[in-house]
């Protein structure tokens, strides 16, 4: 895991989980923008430095066998980030993009993982939120062939039923990957900036 931090006393600890393209420059740039806010930002790397430039390769990366399961790597990343914070805060915020959003939701559902807020970009996942201690913010594309509206509604319903805070935003004229600058065909700079501002406001509010 890489950690980006500009402050000697970070106010928040944030774990960023990449999409199935891998840890591209998009996410390093995103972490830099978050670090300006005084956060310590951990960048997970679930593909061990490998990245994909097309869907076929991305699918191969996602399916590739690992010595350490992804969930164990993410838990280790959180523990490393907490140690980096030096005990100044005992909770983390988690931000996940697409595939990473699925993992962000999973982490938020585990009662023994101190996730304070969860932000997902174009991702929806079901499961049990009953023991979650997190608030939730979701950014969705208007035109998304990868995330169905029913999956979105189901996740939002389950979060609300668990009495967790849930805020959802839709971004007109956008498609999946709209917040990733490395995906030139889908990147939408104004929408990505607005989502970033809303993400920072959400993290600061909890």
VOVEXRO-355081 format. One line per 5 residues: their letters; for each residue y, z, x of N, C-alpha, C. Coordinates in Angstrom, 3 decimals. Atoms other than C-alpha are relative to their C-alpha. Layout:
BEGIN
a> Y:Z:X:Y:Z:X:Y:Z:X | ... .
END
This chain:
BEGIN
xxxxx> -1.194:0.000:0.833:0.000:0.000:0.000:1.249:0.000:0.871 | -1.305:-0.018:-0.644:3.546:-0.738:1.104:0.935:0.914:-0.796 | -0.978:-0.848:0.665:6.332:1.747:0.334:1.394:-0.445:0.424 | -1.382:0.398:-0.234:9.958:0.665:0.010:0.897:1.132:-0.475 | -0.865:-1.122:0.367:12.547:3.446:0.064:1.240:-0.008:0.877 .
xxxxx> -1.260:-0.030:-0.737:16.210:3.530:1.054:0.614:1.392:0.046 | -0.565:-1.338:0.096:16.758:7.209:0.324:-0.876:1.013:0.725 | 0.768:-1.064:-0.649:15.739:10.257:2.340:-0.522:1.000:-1.026 | 0.439:-0.884:1.090:15.377:12.129:-0.960:-0.106:-0.810:-1.283 | 0.121:0.869:1.177:14.072:9.683:-3.568:0.003:0.789:-1.306 .
xxxxx> -0.105:-0.672:1.297:14.882:10.597:-7.153:-1.197:-0.275:-0.890 | 1.157:0.375:0.808:11.881:8.812:-8.661:-1.041:-0.656:0.887 | 1.108:0.680:-0.668:8.489:7.621:-7.487:-0.534:-1.067:-0.954 | 0.387:1.121:0.864:7.488:4.208:-8.829:-1.093:-0.813:0.681 | 1.071:0.862:-0.497:4.233:2.292:-8.374:0.086:-1.340:-0.715 .
xxxxx> -0.035:1.354:0.551:4.420:-1.490:-8.891:-1.357:-0.661:0.235 | 1.318:0.637:-0.089:1.165:-3.328:-9.638:0.162:-1.487:-0.308 | -0.225:1.440:0.098:1.182:-7.097:-9.104:-0.886:-0.673:-1.040 | 0.811:0.842:0.872:-0.173:-9.832:-11.346:-1.130:-0.641:0.803 | 1.174:0.557:-0.685:-3.226:-11.925:-10.508:0.342:-1.001:1.104 .
xxxxx> -0.391:0.835:-1.135:-1.212:-14.010:-8.062:-0.062:0.784:1.315 | 0.017:-0.825:-1.196:-1.413:-11.084:-5.646:1.384:0.531:0.335 | -1.263:-0.614:-0.413:1.324:-9.252:-3.785:0.890:-1.073:0.636 | -0.881:1.070:-0.448:3.744:-12.163:-3.557:1.393:0.551:0.315 | -1.370:-0.412:-0.322:7.364:-12.079:-2.413:0.752:0.459:-1.237 .
xxxxx> -0.632:-0.444:1.250:8.359:-11.675:-6.067:0.030:1.518:-0.098 | 0.124:-1.450:0.193:7.140:-8.096:-6.057:0.696:0.779:1.109 | -0.756:-0.650:-1.078:8.621:-7.226:-2.677:1.500:-0.036:-0.316 | -1.403:0.086:0.399:11.992:-8.471:-3.932:0.303:0.975:-1.131 | -0.153:-0.920:1.131:11.534:-6.475:-7.125:0.082:1.445:0.499 .
xxxxx> -0.009:-1.357:-0.555:10.765:-3.335:-5.124:1.322:0.299:0.693 | -1.296:-0.194:-0.658:13.930:-3.820:-3.082:1.082:0.308:-1.029 | -0.989:-0.238:1.051:15.992:-3.969:-6.277:-0.151:1.408:-0.579 | 0.223:-1.358:0.499:14.392:-0.744:-7.498:0.426:1.050:1.026 | -0.320:-0.987:-1.040:14.912:1.000:-4.163:1.495:0.283:0.065 .
xxxxx> -1.452:-0.202:0.030:18.679:0.518:-4.540:0.365:1.144:-0.948 | -0.243:-1.068:0.962:18.423:2.977:-7.430:-0.360:1.383:0.545 | 0.384:-1.272:-0.594:17.217:5.684:-5.054:-1.467:0.334:-0.190 | 1.427:-0.221:0.209:13.534:5.262:-5.911:-0.792:-0.235:1.284 | 1.028:0.382:-0.963:10.576:5.301:-3.578:-0.991:-0.867:-0.765 .
xxxxx> 0.801:0.975:0.740:8.578:2.245:-4.608:-1.253:-0.353:0.791 | 1.261:0.387:-0.602:4.924:1.783:-3.809:-0.451:-1.339:-0.538 | 0.496:1.315:0.390:3.538:-1.753:-3.856:-1.510:-0.048:0.203 | 1.454:0.123:-0.103:-0.151:-1.886:-4.652:-0.371:-1.395:0.487 | 0.514:1.296:-0.442:-2.150:-4.664:-3.037:-1.495:-0.026:-0.295 .
xxxxx> 1.393:-0.039:0.445:-5.375:-5.104:-4.969:-0.833:-1.139:0.573 | 0.728:1.134:-0.571:-6.292:-8.318:-3.140:0.031:0.000:1.525 | 0.052:-0.164:-1.458:-5.925:-7.033:0.429:0.747:-1.105:0.757 | -0.848:0.955:-0.700:-3.119:-9.373:1.424:-0.157:-1.447:-0.427 | 0.214:1.376:0.442:-4.497:-12.485:-0.237:0.854:-0.300:-1.235 .
xxxxx> -0.765:0.438:1.157:-2.399:-14.436:-2.731:-0.522:-1.348:-0.475 | 0.444:1.268:0.586:-3.004:-17.400:-5.024:1.196:-0.834:-0.406 | -1.069:0.915:0.397:-0.886:-20.463:-5.732:-0.368:-0.806:-1.240 | 0.411:0.693:1.222:-2.895:-21.788:-8.696:-0.951:0.892:-0.784 | 0.785:-0.849:0.900:-4.845:-20.395:-11.636:-1.446:0.142:0.469 .
xxxxx> 1.396:-0.068:-0.451:-8.278:-21.260:-10.240:-0.162:1.020:1.122 | 0.079:-0.955:-1.106:-7.616:-19.320:-7.047:0.295:1.423:-0.473 | -0.311:-1.326:0.533:-6.088:-16.434:-8.997:-1.221:0.604:-0.685 | 1.209:-0.492:0.663:-9.251:-16.144:-11.085:-1.034:0.436:1.025 | 0.942:-0.367:-1.055:-11.340:-16.099:-7.922:0.392:1.328:0.642 .
xxxxx> -0.460:-1.255:-0.589:-9.199:-13.336:-6.438:-0.293:1.178:-0.922 | 0.215:-1.093:0.951:-9.463:-11.266:-9.590:-1.468:0.402:-0.071 | 1.435:-0.282:0.111:-13.252:-11.554:-9.622:-0.648:0.385:1.323 | 0.601:-0.227:-1.322:-13.796:-11.103:-5.888:-0.498:1.428:0.138 | 0.526:-1.358:-0.188:-16.001:-8.120:-4.995:0.862:0.800:0.964 .
xxxxx> -0.792:-0.900:-0.833:-14.317:-5.126:-3.425:-0.863:1.157:0.473 | 0.702:-1.185:-0.479:-15.595:-2.293:-1.282:0.426:1.229:-0.781 | -0.538:-1.111:0.785:-13.345:0.088:-3.211:0.443:-0.553:-1.342 | -0.422:0.493:1.315:-12.966:-0.405:-6.986:1.514:0.079:-0.165 | -1.442:0.052:0.188:-9.475:-1.295:-8.149:0.567:1.325:-0.502 .
xxxxx> -0.561:-1.233:0.558:-9.042:1.893:-10.141:0.091:1.098:1.056 | -0.063:-1.008:-1.060:-9.851:4.031:-7.107:1.143:-0.286:0.963 | -1.123:0.360:-0.865:-7.355:2.101:-4.999:1.326:0.408:-0.634 | -1.246:-0.342:0.683:-4.645:2.646:-7.609:0.230:1.504:-0.034 | -0.128:-1.458:-0.025:-5.338:6.364:-7.855:0.394:0.471:1.393 .
xxxxx> -0.363:-0.327:-1.379:-5.180:6.543:-4.056:1.466:-0.345:0.271 | -1.406:0.390:-0.157:-1.848:4.678:-4.154:0.926:1.047:-0.609 | -0.828:-1.019:0.654:-0.441:7.234:-6.589:0.036:1.273:0.830 | 0.040:-1.214:-0.829:-1.593:10.132:-4.426:0.821:-0.176:1.275 | -0.779:0.281:-1.205:-0.049:8.486:-1.357:1.496:0.044:-0.311 .
xxxxx> -1.404:0.008:0.401:3.222:7.994:-3.226:0.495:1.418:-0.261 | -0.371:-1.394:0.236:3.266:11.617:-4.360:0.177:0.742:1.323 | -0.121:-0.638:-1.313:2.679:12.720:-0.773:1.274:-0.462:0.699 | -1.221:0.527:-0.602:5.506:10.462:0.385:1.231:0.706:-0.573 | -1.116:-0.689:0.643:7.789:12.167:-2.120:0.177:1.427:0.464 .
xxxxx> -0.110:-1.329:-0.590:7.081:15.456:-0.386:0.108:1.133:-1.002 | -0.020:-1.069:0.994:6.704:17.407:-3.583:1.294:0.103:-0.769 | -1.266:-0.056:0.727:10.239:16.671:-4.802:-0.190:-0.361:-1.464 | 0.378:0.299:1.368:8.650:15.224:-7.928:-1.515:-0.100:-0.069 | 1.453:-0.014:0.144:5.127:15.570:-9.241:-0.497:-1.044:-0.986 .
xxxxx> 0.390:1.062:0.922:5.115:12.543:-11.522:0.422:-1.355:0.562 | -0.335:1.354:-0.417:5.260:8.780:-11.086:0.264:-0.860:-1.233 | -0.124:1.071:0.986:6.410:5.795:-13.089:-0.838:-1.164:0.500 | 0.864:1.120:-0.362:4.098:2.798:-13.150:0.518:-1.263:-0.686 | -0.445:1.291:0.531:5.196:-0.829:-13.587:-1.067:-1.030:0.335 .
xxxxx> 1.035:0.998:-0.226:2.612:-3.552:-14.042:0.336:-1.337:-0.626 | -0.267:1.358:0.454:2.872:-7.315:-14.419:-1.316:-0.683:-0.361 | 1.182:0.721:0.455:0.239:-9.168:-16.474:-1.272:0.800:0.324 | 1.185:-0.767:-0.386:-3.066:-8.080:-14.858:0.383:1.414:0.414 | -0.467:-1.318:-0.409:-1.148:-5.224:-13.278:0.440:0.850:-1.166 .
xxxxx> -0.372:-0.741:1.197:0.138:-4.281:-16.712:-1.203:0.659:-0.658 | 1.237:-0.598:0.527:-3.432:-3.716:-17.891:-0.333:1.282:0.768 | 0.303:-1.177:-0.809:-3.921:-1.326:-14.996:1.043:1.105:-0.203 | -1.038:-1.007:0.258:-0.599:0.399:-15.667:-0.320:0.772:-1.270 | 0.373:-0.672:1.251:-1.731:1.141:-19.216:-1.208:0.897:0.232 .
xxxxx> 1.193:-0.825:-0.265:-5.133:2.357:-18.004:0.381:1.286:0.721 | -0.420:-1.194:-0.737:-3.493:4.742:-15.531:0.698:0.990:-0.921 | -0.750:-0.885:0.899:-1.242:6.103:-18.268:-0.909:0.729:-0.977 | 0.931:-0.602:0.951:-4.275:6.919:-20.411:-0.839:1.122:0.610 | 0.837:-1.000:-0.675:-5.884:9.189:-17.810:0.744:1.339:0.067 .
xxxxx> -0.743:-1.266:0.097:-4.915:12.824:-18.458:0.224:0.705:1.331 | -0.141:-0.679:-1.285:-5.359:13.889:-14.825:0.872:-0.778:0.984 | -0.901:0.775:-0.850:-2.997:11.211:-13.438:1.418:0.192:-0.518 | -1.326:-0.407:0.489:0.670:12.299:-13.622:0.971:-1.170:-0.202 | -0.874:1.130:0.305:2.198:9.121:-15.082:1.025:0.436:-1.040 .
xxxxx> -1.089:-0.442:0.880:5.577:9.918:-16.631:0.527:-1.126:-0.870 | -0.439:1.154:0.784:6.576:6.440:-17.747:-0.766:-1.233:0.453 | 0.769:1.214:-0.268:4.785:3.098:-17.976:0.781:-1.200:-0.511 | -0.705:1.231:0.365:6.415:-0.326:-17.997:-0.959:-1.161:0.197 | 0.883:1.157:-0.119:4.411:-3.466:-18.707:0.782:-1.271:-0.276 .
xxxxx> -0.553:1.341:0.179:5.482:-7.049:-18.331:-1.119:-0.912:-0.482 | 0.939:0.944:0.629:3.625:-9.518:-20.585:-1.459:0.414:0.193 | 1.374:-0.512:-0.027:0.486:-7.400:-20.891:-0.213:0.918:-1.186 | 0.351:-0.901:1.102:-1.285:-5.589:-23.708:-1.435:0.448:0.183 | 1.342:-0.550:-0.168:-4.292:-3.316:-23.576:-0.205:1.091:-1.045 .
xxxxx> 0.335:-1.034:0.977:-6.022:-1.145:-26.160:-0.483:1.257:0.692 | 0.533:-1.224:-0.577:-7.936:2.047:-25.540:0.572:1.238:-0.656 | -0.366:-1.297:0.568:-7.298:5.711:-26.166:1.236:0.559:0.696 | -1.236:-0.553:-0.534:-3.763:7.024:-25.689:0.179:1.480:-0.358 | -0.145:-1.342:0.551:-4.471:10.451:-27.195:0.424:1.038:1.034 .
xxxxx> -0.320:-0.988:-1.031:-4.169:12.301:-23.891:1.107:-0.472:0.955 | -1.057:0.532:-0.858:-1.378:10.193:-22.415:1.232:0.901:-0.054 | -1.253:-0.763:-0.097:1.751:12.006:-21.224:1.159:-0.919:0.350 | -0.970:0.994:-0.432:3.675:8.807:-20.637:0.839:-0.523:-1.163 | -0.767:0.839:0.917:6.475:6.986:-22.375:-0.300:-1.446:0.379 .
xxxxx> 0.383:1.387:-0.227:6.068:3.219:-22.685:1.162:-0.944:-0.286 | -0.945:1.087:0.182:8.283:0.164:-22.296:-0.755:-1.296:0.249 | 0.717:1.269:-0.146:6.928:-3.343:-22.837:0.970:-1.169:-0.112 | -0.786:1.231:0.002:8.553:-6.683:-22.014:-0.951:-1.159:-0.328 | 0.868:1.098:0.401:7.045:-9.683:-23.809:0.746:-1.327:-0.040 .
xxxxx> -0.544:1.351:0.082:7.622:-13.419:-23.577:-0.115:-0.511:-1.434 | 0.046:0.579:1.349:8.412:-15.365:-26.731:-1.186:-0.945:-0.140 | 1.076:0.994:0.039:5.916:-18.102:-25.890:-1.040:0.360:1.055 | 0.963:-0.538:-0.960:2.845:-16.570:-24.321:-1.413:-0.366:-0.416 | 1.367:0.422:0.295:-0.541:-18.249:-24.276:-1.035:1.006:0.475 .
xxxxx> 0.932:-0.945:-0.607:-2.065:-15.268:-22.456:-0.064:1.331:-0.739 | -0.037:-1.284:0.715:-1.072:-12.330:-24.676:0.228:-0.275:-1.486 | -0.117:0.273:1.428:-1.703:-12.534:-28.412:0.896:1.025:-0.685 | -0.836:-0.920:0.765:0.636:-10.997:-30.955:-0.830:1.135:-0.593 | 0.855:-1.057:0.541:-2.299:-9.079:-32.436:-0.301:1.053:1.058 .
xxxxx> 0.239:-0.963:-1.085:-3.053:-7.483:-29.036:1.233:0.852:0.231 | -1.246:-0.742:-0.158:0.592:-6.505:-28.721:0.155:1.043:-1.097 | -0.147:-0.923:1.133:0.676:-4.968:-32.193:-1.009:1.129:0.085 | 1.034:-1.024:-0.100:-2.586:-3.122:-31.594:0.371:1.051:1.036 | -0.396:-0.963:-1.027:-1.336:-1.543:-28.367:1.151:0.870:-0.489 .
xxxxx> -1.152:-0.763:0.475:1.966:-0.539:-29.918:-0.410:1.011:-1.072 | 0.455:-0.905:1.060:0.210:0.960:-32.941:-0.730:1.206:0.578 | 0.762:-1.098:-0.589:-2.151:3.027:-30.796:0.908:0.969:0.763 | -0.940:-0.868:-0.714:0.714:4.326:-28.649:0.772:0.871:-0.973 | -0.767:-0.760:0.999:2.716:5.361:-31.709:-0.879:1.036:-0.682 .
xxxxx> 0.929:-0.950:0.619:-0.331:6.990:-33.298:-0.232:1.201:0.905 | 0.176:-1.092:-0.958:-0.669:9.071:-30.117:1.287:0.807:0.185 | -1.300:-0.684:-0.039:2.968:10.166:-30.655:0.676:-0.096:1.367 | -0.712:0.296:-1.242:4.118:8.650:-27.373:1.175:-0.924:-0.310 | -1.155:0.877:0.159:7.501:6.993:-27.068:-0.368:-1.427:0.400 .
xxxxx> 0.336:1.391:-0.278:7.227:3.196:-27.190:1.174:-0.903:-0.366 | -1.073:0.951:0.218:9.963:0.589:-26.807:-0.484:-1.381:0.413 | 0.480:1.359:-0.249:9.250:-3.141:-27.006:1.171:-0.970:-0.075 | -1.021:1.048:-0.003:11.497:-6.076:-26.117:-0.665:-1.369:0.091 | 0.406:1.394:-0.100:10.967:-9.783:-26.681:1.129:-0.794:0.648 .
xxxxx> -0.980:0.788:-0.732:12.709:-12.370:-24.522:-0.059:-1.456:-0.468 | 0.009:1.358:0.567:13.613:-15.588:-26.373:-0.014:-1.080:1.074 | 0.037:1.147:-0.900:12.794:-18.856:-24.687:-0.790:0.205:1.274 | 0.753:-0.277:-1.228:10.511:-17.272:-22.088:-1.491:-0.225:-0.207 | 1.450:0.105:0.013:6.864:-17.695:-21.196:-0.572:1.005:0.993 .
xxxxx> 0.692:-0.907:-0.920:4.296:-15.672:-19.290:0.476:-0.265:1.436 | -0.493:0.030:-1.383:5.392:-14.895:-15.686:1.519:-0.129:0.098 | -1.440:0.266:-0.043:9.073:-15.095:-16.649:0.767:0.890:0.970 | -0.709:-0.926:-0.884:9.973:-12.156:-14.389:-0.431:-0.113:1.457 | 0.504:0.152:-1.368:8.234:-13.433:-11.238:0.629:-1.231:0.652 .
xxxxx> -0.754:1.090:-0.618:10.477:-15.527:-9.013:-0.888:-0.979:0.761 | 0.910:0.899:-0.712:7.485:-16.988:-7.162:-0.619:-1.044:-0.925 | 0.553:0.937:0.989:6.376:-18.730:-10.383:1.135:-0.862:-0.540 | -1.229:0.746:0.252:9.090:-21.364:-10.416:0.033:-0.675:-1.365 | 0.010:0.704:1.280:7.970:-23.192:-13.559:0.310:0.932:-1.173 .
xxxxx> -0.155:-0.937:1.110:8.136:-20.045:-15.694:1.109:1.033:0.210 | -1.002:-1.033:-0.299:10.727:-17.857:-13.972:1.277:-0.253:-0.785 | -1.242:0.055:0.769:13.741:-17.078:-16.129:0.907:1.101:0.532 | -0.811:-0.991:-0.716:16.404:-15.352:-14.036:0.794:0.918:-0.935 | -0.748:-0.907:0.887:18.625:-14.044:-16.891:-0.912:1.000:-0.717 .
xxxxx> 0.934:-0.899:0.681:15.635:-12.619:-18.771:-0.582:1.026:0.966 | 0.538:-0.923:-1.001:14.198:-11.113:-15.586:1.010:1.083:0.341 | -1.040:-0.976:-0.314:17.523:-9.426:-14.816:0.164:0.996:-1.136 | -0.138:-0.897:1.146:17.820:-8.018:-18.333:-1.194:0.956:-0.075 | 1.191:-0.856:0.009:14.235:-6.721:-18.173:0.082:1.054:1.094 .
xxxxx> -0.166:-0.961:-1.091:14.980:-5.092:-14.823:0.973:1.109:-0.395 | -0.988:-1.000:0.408:18.068:-3.352:-16.202:-0.580:0.949:-1.043 | 0.625:-0.840:1.026:16.107:-2.092:-19.196:-1.069:0.890:0.613 | 1.018:-0.803:-0.679:13.311:-0.915:-16.918:0.636:1.185:0.728 | -0.687:-1.068:-0.721:15.708:1.092:-14.751:0.529:1.044:-0.968 .
xxxxx> -0.506:-0.941:0.998:17.327:2.621:-17.830:-1.134:0.847:-0.567 | 1.153:-0.735:0.550:13.899:3.586:-19.165:-0.496:1.053:0.991 | 0.489:-0.946:-1.007:12.746:5.183:-15.915:0.970:1.156:0.178 | -1.005:-1.054:-0.170:16.010:7.088:-15.580:0.078:0.949:-1.184 | -0.141:-0.820:1.214:15.732:8.429:-19.121:-1.087:1.042:-0.155 .
x> 1.126:-0.923:0.177:12.483:10.313:-18.623:-0.132:0.919:1.200 .
END
